[in-house]
Amino acid sequence: MEFKKDFLFGVATAAYQIEGGFDEDGKGRSIWDTFCDTPGKVARGESGKIANDHYHRWREDVAIMKELGVNSYRLSLAWTRMFPDGTLASRNEKGFEFYNNLIDELIANGIEPIITLYHWDLPQALQDQGGWNNRNTAIALSEYAREAALAFGDRVEKFAPINEPWVMSWLGYGLGYHAPGVKDFAHAIAASHHCVLAHNLCYKAIKSVRPNAKVGPVLSQSHPDVDDIFDKKQVRAAEIFDMNQNTFWMEAFFNGKYPDLAWEMYGDRLKSVVQDGDLELVDHDFIGINYYFNTRIGHEVEANHPNRARVIDELAGLSMLSTSIGVTTDMGWPITPYGLEDLLVRWTNLYPNLPPIYITENGAAFDDGIGEDGQIHDQRRIEYLNDHLVALLSAMKRGADIRGYMQWSMMDNFEWAVGFAKRFGIVHVDYQTQKRTIKDSGHWYRKTIESNGRNLVEKTVDFA
């Protein structure tokens, strides 16, 4: 089996992680500028102020994408580059000029741009008014979405309003690992709902000016892997994990409601922010799924155990071991390609109205340095990508309608709170010189694209 000829093979990045130019040409301040400037928030005090200097090297980076052979590129726009304080009144034409030039360059090189409007870099001015805990932020995003669709929708077909609302809500407002660093579950629950509301408002705003645009959610998803299915506490913890990470969003976007378990777990913290009409269904054109790993749910441990599964411990008082077992990536994440296939088949069977699926992020962090021959031999990443693409083909054989795959990431970049140490790219970046070098995985990916996946190797067990 192989991928169809019109399958989208692409790469993905995010504005704050690669652009740099943090205060150039009228760009405003985002919550990640503030977070990075706060001592102790980011490893080694690093930041995206310069990052990969993509703001000045975008032509070079597009040329590298062409060399990789990709036919699509999922990028995010920096809200504060176009609207420095997040409001329409602060419109900055230099920001629009940058993205117009980038989009034109991509198209000239046969690469389809796919736009994410919001990849976590909220204008600090809006955070000062409550950020995603404030319903007005959803309205502000929809106003920005309309302007972006007007400006770029003549050349860009696919728009995703928000990248990974679970991560933004729970890591940013619940656990405080990400900007803005808030540790308040009530704020995380409010942010979660306001993300759903914002997405629906953005869908309508984009369609109002570009009716032929394709709009869909992009969700980070992970299945719970239960150690012992006969342990009632583990099963209960897995159900709550699945609701928080997966079905809260799937039910909202494809059934127009939240699961009963969400109301049970979130209670008045959810009831207080939901208004009539917020969950009105829209007819999504696609769904983007970002997948990296399944999450282990093990036996019960003490409440302060460092490797307990987070969120569910406070939501339900269940402190369950979540230490990864076996081979992991440099992020400490397990490698579970079967989980991607399971998710895709699960949603295909569960939601008759499920639109076409795009894998909008998938990749692995491995710090394979430059060898004596000047090349980067990252065989572990090749195996990771191979196994996940094989899982895609298997899911397609089982009925999943998958139209594209965006590898994360096109190049090494600023990996949020862990800084620059974790390298996800198929292109190596020397952060001192900004030299880009295509890794072995990048050359392998090109061959995969050229062959429509005929070079993929399915692992088998030899019992002989």
N, C-alpha and C positions, 0 to 999 in steps of 0.2 A: 504494500500500500504506500502511496505517496501523496503529497499535498497537491491540491489543484493548482493550475497555472496562474489563477488570479488570486491565490493566497497572498496575504500581506506578510512579508517578512521584514521586520523593522528593528529599530533600536529605540531606547527611551532615555530621557534625562529630565532634570527639573531645573528651573531657572536659578534658584538660590544656590544649588549645588555646583553649577558650572560657570555662571555668567561673570561673576565679579562685577567691577564697575559699580560698586554699591552706592556711590554718591555722585555718579557722573551724569551730566546732561539732565539735571533736574530730578533724578530718581529720589523718591521718598524713603523714609525709614520703615522697615518692617519689624515684626516681632522677633524674627531671627537675628536681625542686627542687634537688637536689645539683649536677647538671650545670650548671644555670643560675647557680648561686652560685659556680661555679668560673671564675675570670677566663680570658678567651680562648676559651671554649667556644661561646658564642652571640654572634651579631653585636650590636654596640653594648651588650653586657651586658644584653640584654632577657630577660624571663622571662614565665611564665604566672601569676605571682602574682595579678595582677588580670585580665589578658587581656581578654575581652569582658564581664566581670562577669556572666556568665550565671547564676551562682549566686544573684544577687539579681534578675536581669531575665528569668527564664525565662518568666514569663507574657507579657511583651512579645514575646519571641522566638517563642513559640508562635503568638501573634496574627499575627506577620509571616509565619510559615509558612502559616497559613490564607489570608492575603492572596495569597501566592504560588500558592495552589491545589494544593499538593502533597497527596497522600493517604498519604504515608509519611515517616518520619524515622528515619534510622540514627544512633543516638547511642551513645557509649561510656560505661560506668560507671567512675568512679574507684575502683579497688580500695581505696585508702587512705582514701576517705571512709567506707566501710562497715566495713573491717577495717584500722585504721591501721597495724598492723605485719604485715599479711598473714596472720595466723592467726585461726582462728575464735574463740579466746579473747578477742580484742581487739574483738569486734563493737561497732559504734557505731550505735545506733538513729537518731541524727540523720541519718546518711547514707542509711539506708533511707527515712526520712521524705522527704528531698529527692527521691529518685527516684520514690517512690510518688506524690508530688504532681505531678511532671512527667509521669509516665505517664498519670495520670488526666486532666490538662489536655489532653494530646495526643489522647486518645481522645474527650474531650468535644468536640473540634474536628474530629473526623472524620479524624484522622491516625494511622496505624498505627505504633507504636513498634517498631523493629527494634534489638535490643541487641547491641552488641559488648562482651564482658566485659573484654577486655584490649587497650588501645590504647597500649601501650608504657610506661605509668606504673607500673612495678614498685615495690612498697613497698621503701624503702631498707633496712629491716630484713632483707628477704630477699636483697637484693643483698649485704649484709654477710656473708651465709652462702654467697656464690658466685653468686647470681642464677641466670641461665639456664644457667650452666655446671654447676649443681647439679641433679641429677635430682629432688630434693625440691621444687623450685619447681613442677614439673609437677603434683605431688601437691597442693601448696597451692592452685594455681589450680583444680584440680578440686573441692576442698572449697568454695572460694568460689563456683564455678559452681553447685554444688548449692544453696547457700543463696540465691543470686540467683534461680534457677529457682523455688524454693519461694516466695520473696517476690513475684516479679513474673510468674510463669508463668501465673497465672490470667487475666492481661490481655495478656501478650506471647506471641506465637506463635514468632517467629523469634529464634534466638540464634546468634551467631558467637563462638566462644571467643577467638580471637586474630586481631587485624588484622595482615596483612602480615608473616608470620613471617620472610620473607627479609630485609626491611628491618630488623626488630628484631634479627635474628641478625647480619647482616653489617655493617650500619652501626653497630650498637651494640657488638658484641663483636669484629668483625673489623677494620674500618677506623677505628673510634673517632669517627666523625662525629656520632653520636647517643649519648645516655645509654645505658649508664654510661661510655662513652668508652674501652672496652677495645680494644686493638690486638693481637689474638692469634687467628690463624686456627684454632687448636685449640679455643679457646673458642667461636668462631663456629660451628664444625662441631658441637660439643656442644650449643650453643644451638639449632641447627637441628633436631637430632634430638629434643631435649627439647620443642621446640614441637610436633613431630608427636605425640610421646607425650602431651603435655598436651592437645592437641586431642582425641585419642581417649579419654582419661580424662574430659575434660569432657563429651563426647558421652554417655558412659555415665552420668555423674553426673546430668546434666540429665534424661535419659530415665528414670532411676530414680525421680524424683519427679514429672516431667511427661512421661508417655509420649507425649502428643500434640504435644509441642513439636517444632519443626522446627529442626534443627541442621546447620550446614555450615561449611566453611572459607572464609576470605576471603583471597585471595592477590593480591599485586602481581605483575603479569606484563608482560613486554616481549619482543617478538621481536627477534632480531639482524638488522640490515640489513647484508648483506655488500657491500662495494664491488665486489669482483672474485671471482666464484664459481670462477674458475680458479686463484686463489691458494690453495694448499693450507694455508698458515698462517692465512689469514683464515677459511677453512672450518673448520679445527680450532678456532680461537678461538671461532667462532660456536657450535660444538657444545658446548664447555665452558661458555660463557656461558648457553646454553639449558638445560643441565643444572642449573647453579647457581641460575638464576633461576626456571626453569619446571618441568622434568620431575622434579627431585628431589622436589618437592611433589606434583605430579600423580600420579606413580607411587606415592608413599607413600599418598596418600589414596584412590586408585581402583584400585590393583593390589596394595597391601599389601607393597610392596618398594621398594628404592631402585634407580635405574638402575645398570647395570654401570659406567658412566663415573664415577658418584659414588664407588663403591668404589675405582676406579682413582685418582681425583684426591685423595680424602680419606684413603684407606688406614687405618692404625691409629688415626688420630684419630677416625674414624667407628666402626671395629670396637670400640674400647674403651668406647663408651657405649651401644651397642645390646644389649638383652637380649631373650631369648626372649619372644614375645608382644607386644612393643612395637608392631609394625606390623600387628597383627590388624585386618582390615578392619571398618569400621562402615558402616552403610547410610545415607549422607548424604542429607539431605532437599533440599539445594540446594548450589550453589557460588557464592560471591561472587568476582567478579573486579574488581580495581582496575586501571584502565588509563589511562596518560597518554601514552606515546610508545614507539616502537621505538628500539632502541639501535644506533648505527652501529658496525660493525666494519670499519675501514679498513686501510691498509697498515701494515707494521711500522715502528715509530719507536724512538728511543733509550729505554732502560729508565727514565729519569727524566723522560720527556716529560710535561708537566702535563696534556695532554689524552688520555692513554692510557686505555684501558678498564681499570677497576680490578677487583680480585679475580682475574680470569683471568691478570693479569700475574704475580702471585705463585704462583697455583696451578699454572700450566703454563709459566711463563717466556716468555709471549707478550705482548709490548708492542705493542699495536695502536692505531692512531689512532682516537679516538672523538668528534672534534669534530663538533658538529651542523652540518648544511648547510641553507641556506635560512632561511625564516622560523622564528623560535623564540618561545617564551613568555618572560616575564621570568625564569623559572628557567633559561633557556638550553636548554630542551627542544625538540626538533623537534616538528612537528605532523604526525602520521602516522595519520589515522583509518583508513586501510586496514589498519593493523596490528591494530586491534581486531577488525575483521571476520575477518581471517585467523586470529587466535587462537581465536575462538569456533567457527569452522568446523573448525579443526584438532582441537580437543578433542571436538567433536560426532562427528567421523568416527573418532577414535582410541579413544574410551572408550564402549562400548555401555551401560555402567552410569552414564554421566554424568547427574546429576540436573538439575532446572531451574536455569537460570543467572540470576543477578542481577548487574548492573553496580553494584557497591557504592561505587565512586568513579570519577569522571571529571570533569576540569575543567582550567582554565588560569589561570595567574597573569598578570594584566595590571594595571598600576597606572594606571588611568584615573581622574583626580581629578574633583572636583565642578566642573561648568561654571558659567558665569555665570548660567544659568537654575536653578541649584540641583540639577541632575540629573547622573547619571553615564552618559555615552554610551560604553558599552564594546562597540562593534561587533565588535572582534576576538574577544571571548569569545562573542558570539552566533554568529559564523561557526564557531568551534571546536566549540561544542556542537551546532550544526546538523549539521556534517559527521560528528560521531561518532554522532549519533542516526540519520542516514541510513545509516551503516555498520551500525548495529544492525538496521535494517529489512532491509538486504541480507543480512545473516547469517541472519536469521529466514527469509527467502525461500529460503535455501540449506539450511535444515533445523535451525538452532540453536533450541533451546527457551529463549527469553529471556523472563523474567517481570517484570523491573523494572529501573529505572535510577535511581541515586542520584547527583545532581550534587554534586560537591565544589567549593566548600563552600557551605553555606547563607549564611554571611557571612564576611567577612574575619576572620582570626584569627592567633594566634601560630603561625608556620610553623617550629616546631622550631629547628634551629641557625641558620637565617637570620633569625629574629626576625619582626618585624611588617612588614618592607618588602615582602614578596611577598604580593599580595592575590589570593586564589582565589575570593572570595565573589561571589554574585549580589546580595548586600546589602552596601553600604558601611558601614564602622564608623569613626567618628571616635574614636580611642583616647583623646583628651583629654576629650571630653564624653560618650562612649559613645552618641552619637546614631547610629541606624540609618537608612539611606536605601536603598530598593530601587533597584538599577541598571536600566538598560535591559534587560540580560540577564534580570533577574528578571521584568520585565513580559513579555518575549518567552517565557520559560519557562512562564509562566501560560497564554499563548495556545497554546503547544505542547500543554500538558496538556489544555486545554479542547477542542482540535481533534483530540486523539489523534494528533498529528503530521502532520495534513494540511497544516499551514503550512510544513513542512520543504521546503527547496530542494535538489534534487539537482544537483550541478554537471555540466555537459556541455561538450564541446569543439565549438566552431563552426568548421568547416573552410572555410566559405564565404569 
